[in-house]
Amino acid sequence: MAKQRVIFTFPPESSSEPIIYNLSQQFNIVTNIRQAELTEGRGWIELELDGEDKDIEAGITWATSRGVRVDPVSVDATEI
């Protein structure tokens, strides 16, 4: 199992879609919300993704196709 920390930035058109729920259900990824700032029309969420590398990459590709901007977060290995 791999862990990866990313920031999802949501545009207004995808802010009402259950992206994180679908990510965990469709790609067998455990999600852990580390930080978030959301408003009615947009927002960002820092997520820790836990799963197989191929599932995490497929999930990130899928989220990007839904209009979500995905940026990696570099963290100290002791924080994970």
N, CA, C and O of each residue as an XYZ file, in Angstrom:
320
protein
N       0.842     -1.184      0.000
C       0.000      0.000      0.000
C       0.877      1.234      0.000
O       1.930      1.278      0.637
N       0.416      2.233     -0.729
C       1.139      3.496     -0.834
C       0.303      4.603     -0.201
O      -0.920      4.509     -0.104
N       0.991      5.642      0.219
C       0.315      6.848      0.715
C       0.813      8.022     -0.093
O       1.995      8.118     -0.420
N      -0.102      8.909     -0.408
C       0.253     10.115     -1.141
C      -0.622     11.248     -0.616
O      -1.813     11.059     -0.370
N      -0.030     12.416     -0.447
C      -0.786     13.583      0.001
C      -0.907     14.566     -1.153
O       0.080     14.901     -1.809
N      -2.131     15.023     -1.390
C      -2.414     15.923     -2.507
C      -3.387     17.011     -2.063
O      -4.055     16.891     -1.037
N      -3.447     18.067     -2.856
C      -4.461     19.105     -2.663
C      -5.383     19.072     -3.868
O      -4.936     19.177     -5.010
N      -6.674     18.926     -3.602
C      -7.702     19.023     -4.637
C      -8.262     20.431     -4.570
O      -8.694     20.880     -3.509
N      -8.257     21.130     -5.697
C      -8.883     22.448     -5.793
C     -10.094     22.300     -6.698
O      -9.974     21.884     -7.850
N     -11.246     22.638     -6.175
C     -12.504     22.422     -6.878
C     -12.985     23.687     -7.578
O     -13.067     24.743     -6.952
N     -13.305     23.597     -8.871
C     -13.916     24.724     -9.564
C     -15.409     24.779     -9.230
O     -15.963     23.797     -8.738
N     -16.056     25.898     -9.487
C     -17.487     26.015     -9.143
C     -18.361     24.921     -9.754
O     -19.303     24.461     -9.108
N     -18.070     24.495    -10.983
C     -18.936     23.510    -11.638
C     -18.866     22.106    -11.036
O     -19.754     21.292    -11.290
N     -17.848     21.805    -10.254
C     -17.782     20.471     -9.643
C     -17.914     20.513     -8.126
O     -17.731     19.495     -7.459
N     -18.227     21.677     -7.579
C     -18.255     21.810     -6.117
C     -19.398     21.039     -5.458
O     -19.327     20.764     -4.260
N     -20.446     20.683     -6.196
C     -21.557     19.949     -5.584
C     -21.486     18.448     -5.864
O     -22.329     17.694     -5.379
N     -20.511     18.010     -6.625
C     -20.349     16.595     -6.950
C     -19.605     15.875     -5.820
O     -18.666     16.442     -5.261
N     -19.992     14.648     -5.467
C     -19.317     13.922     -4.376
C     -17.999     13.284     -4.844
O     -17.872     12.060     -4.876
N     -17.038     14.112     -5.198
C     -15.771     13.657     -5.788
C     -15.004     12.740     -4.824
O     -14.557     11.667     -5.230
N     -14.849     13.133     -3.586
C     -14.044     12.348     -2.644
C     -14.723     11.010     -2.347
O     -14.051      9.980     -2.286
N     -16.018     11.014     -2.167
C     -16.749      9.762     -1.960
C     -16.563      8.838     -3.160
O     -16.222      7.666     -3.001
N     -16.788      9.367     -4.360
C     -16.642      8.548     -5.569
C     -15.215      8.044     -5.735
O     -15.007      6.910     -6.167
N     -14.240      8.863     -5.402
C     -12.837      8.464     -5.483
C     -12.582      7.233     -4.617
O     -11.938      6.281     -5.057
N     -13.087      7.257     -3.396
C     -12.847      6.120     -2.499
C     -13.622      4.882     -2.936
O     -13.107      3.770     -2.821
N     -14.826      5.043     -3.426
C     -15.649      3.907     -3.813
C     -15.203      3.272     -5.130
O     -15.131      2.048     -5.235
N     -14.905      4.094     -6.128
C     -14.587      3.593     -7.466
C     -13.156      3.084     -7.595
O     -12.881      2.221     -8.429
N     -12.239      3.608     -6.778
C     -10.831      3.289     -6.957
C     -10.203      2.595     -5.755
O      -8.985      2.422     -5.709
N     -11.018      2.196     -4.784
C     -10.526      1.466     -3.614
C      -9.388      2.221     -2.910
O      -8.344      1.654     -2.589
N      -9.627      3.506     -2.685
C      -8.655      4.374     -2.022
C      -9.248      4.836     -0.693
O     -10.403      5.258     -0.635
N      -8.458      4.754      0.364
C      -8.869      5.303      1.658
C      -8.456      6.774      1.658
O      -7.294      7.100      1.416
N      -9.410      7.652      1.930
C      -9.117      9.083      1.951
C      -9.161      9.602      3.379
O     -10.005      9.194      4.177
N      -8.244     10.506      3.688
C      -8.191     11.141      4.997
C      -8.039     12.639      4.749
O      -7.027     13.082      4.206
N      -9.030     13.406      5.141
C      -8.975     14.856      4.968
C      -8.070     15.439      6.038
O      -8.329     15.282      7.231
N      -7.006     16.111      5.612
C      -6.038     16.709      6.534
C      -6.357     18.177      6.822
O      -6.228     18.633      7.958
N      -6.773     18.914      5.789
C      -7.151     20.326      5.914
C      -8.150     20.613      4.809
O      -8.191     19.906      3.802
N      -8.957     21.649      4.997
C      -9.911     22.021      3.960
C     -10.373     23.456      4.150
O     -10.398     23.985      5.262
N     -10.734     24.062      3.044
C     -11.398     25.360      3.064
C     -12.380     25.351      1.908
O     -11.993     25.350      0.739
N     -13.664     25.343      2.258
C     -14.712     25.246      1.256
C     -15.708     26.382      1.418
O     -16.036     26.792      2.531
N     -16.176     26.875      0.293
C     -17.250     27.855      0.275
C     -18.332     27.318     -0.650
O     -18.199     26.220     -1.192
N     -19.386     28.074     -0.831
C     -20.500     27.648     -1.674
C     -20.048     27.268     -3.084
O     -20.515     26.266     -3.626
N     -19.155     28.044     -3.684
C     -18.821     27.832     -5.084
C     -17.481     27.184     -5.375
O     -17.260     26.695     -6.483
N     -16.588     27.171     -4.406
C     -15.268     26.579     -4.671
C     -14.547     26.261     -3.371
O     -15.028     26.574     -2.282
N     -13.392     25.637     -3.505
C     -12.642     25.319     -2.303
C     -11.487     24.395     -2.597
O     -11.251     23.997     -3.738
N     -10.764     24.058     -1.528
C      -9.645     23.129     -1.652
C      -9.666     22.185     -0.456
O     -10.143     22.526      0.627
N      -9.133     20.986     -0.688
C      -9.039     19.980      0.360
C      -7.681     19.308      0.248
O      -7.288     18.859     -0.829
N      -6.965     19.243      1.367
C      -5.728     18.467      1.397
C      -6.092     17.056      1.846
O      -6.634     16.852      2.932
N      -5.784     16.093      0.991
C      -6.138     14.699      1.239
C      -4.910     13.822      1.359
O      -3.904     14.036      0.683
N      -5.007     12.845      2.220
C      -4.028     11.769      2.251
C      -4.722     10.580      1.590
O      -5.790     10.153      2.029
N      -4.112     10.052      0.538
C      -4.676      8.932     -0.200
C      -3.876      7.681      0.134
O      -2.647      7.690      0.074
N      -4.566      6.618      0.482
C      -3.927      5.369      0.869
C      -4.498      4.254      0.004
O      -5.704      4.006      0.020
N      -3.629      3.581     -0.753
C      -4.075      2.499     -1.621
C      -2.925      2.016     -2.491
O      -1.767      2.370     -2.267
N      -3.257      1.217     -3.469
C      -2.252      0.757     -4.421
C      -1.863      1.921     -5.330
O      -2.705      2.752     -5.669
N      -0.585      1.983     -5.729
C      -0.115      3.071     -6.596
C      -0.983      3.231     -7.836
O      -1.353      4.349     -8.196
N      -1.311      2.121     -8.489
C      -2.095      2.191     -9.730
C      -3.498      2.742     -9.465
O      -4.039      3.467    -10.300
N      -4.089      2.413     -8.326
C      -5.412      2.923     -7.981
C      -5.365      4.413     -7.673
O      -6.256      5.163     -8.071
N      -4.320      4.843     -6.963
C      -4.173      6.265     -6.649
C      -3.996      7.063     -7.931
O      -4.636      8.101     -8.105
N      -3.138      6.594     -8.832
C      -2.920      7.311    -10.098
C      -4.190      7.345    -10.929
O      -4.513      8.378    -11.516
N      -4.919      6.229    -10.991
C      -6.179      6.198    -11.741
C      -7.196      7.156    -11.121
O      -7.919      7.845    -11.841
N      -7.253      7.201     -9.803
C      -8.179      8.103     -9.117
C      -7.846      9.563     -9.358
O      -8.741     10.384     -9.558
N      -6.556      9.892     -9.341
C      -6.139     11.273     -9.610
C      -6.482     11.655    -11.049
O      -6.958     12.762    -11.302
N      -6.243     10.747    -11.985
C      -6.593     11.007    -13.393
C      -8.092     11.239    -13.529
O      -8.523     12.151    -14.234
N      -8.880     10.414    -12.854
C     -10.334     10.572    -12.898
C     -10.760     11.916    -12.307
O     -11.584     12.614    -12.897
N     -10.211     12.284    -11.152
C     -10.571     13.562    -10.517
C     -10.225     14.730    -11.434
O     -10.995     15.683    -11.549
N      -9.074     14.656    -12.081
C      -8.677     15.708    -13.015
C      -9.670     15.801    -14.170
O      -9.994     16.898    -14.625
N     -10.149     14.664    -14.640
C     -11.127     14.672    -15.732
C     -12.452     15.299    -15.309
O     -13.229     15.728    -16.161
N     -12.717     15.357    -14.012
C     -13.934     15.984    -13.477
C     -13.742     17.485    -13.252
O     -14.648     18.157    -12.759
N     -12.561     18.018    -13.614
C     -12.302     19.445    -13.468
C     -11.565     19.833    -12.210
O     -11.353     21.020    -11.963
N     -11.167     18.857    -11.403
C     -10.459     19.135    -10.155
C      -8.973     19.311    -10.461
O      -8.377     18.509    -11.180
N      -8.392     20.358     -9.913
C      -6.942     20.540    -10.017
C      -6.304     19.752     -8.885
O      -6.706     19.879     -7.729
N      -5.307     18.936     -9.220
C      -4.653     18.082     -8.228
C      -3.173     18.452     -8.168
O      -2.466     18.381     -9.174
N      -2.715     18.845     -6.988
C      -1.317     19.210     -6.779
C      -0.734     18.349     -5.671
O      -1.392     18.122     -4.655
N       0.502     17.861     -5.853
C       1.138     17.064     -4.800
C       1.525     17.935     -3.615
O       1.792     19.127     -3.768
N       1.552     17.336     -2.447
C       2.018     17.998     -1.235
C       3.228     17.228     -0.745
O       3.158     16.017     -0.535
N       4.319     17.919     -0.566
C       5.503     17.227     -0.033
C       5.476     17.369      1.485
O       5.321     18.461      2.032
N       5.634     16.217      2.142
C       5.613     16.181      3.606
C       6.783     15.364      4.097
O       7.339     14.544      3.367
N       7.143     15.591      5.313
C       8.161     14.795      5.980
C       7.593     13.386      6.185
O       6.440     13.241      6.591
N       8.370     12.376      5.916
C       7.904     10.993      6.021
C       7.379     10.666      7.422
O       6.548      9.770      7.566
N       7.838     11.361      8.439
C       7.363     11.087      9.793
C       5.947     11.601     10.015
O       5.289     11.199     10.976
N       5.464     12.488      9.136
C       4.106     13.003      9.280
C       3.067     12.040      8.767
O       1.903     12.137      9.155
N       3.442     11.118      7.911
C       2.477     10.201      7.290
C       2.219      9.051      8.150
O       1.432      8.175      7.789
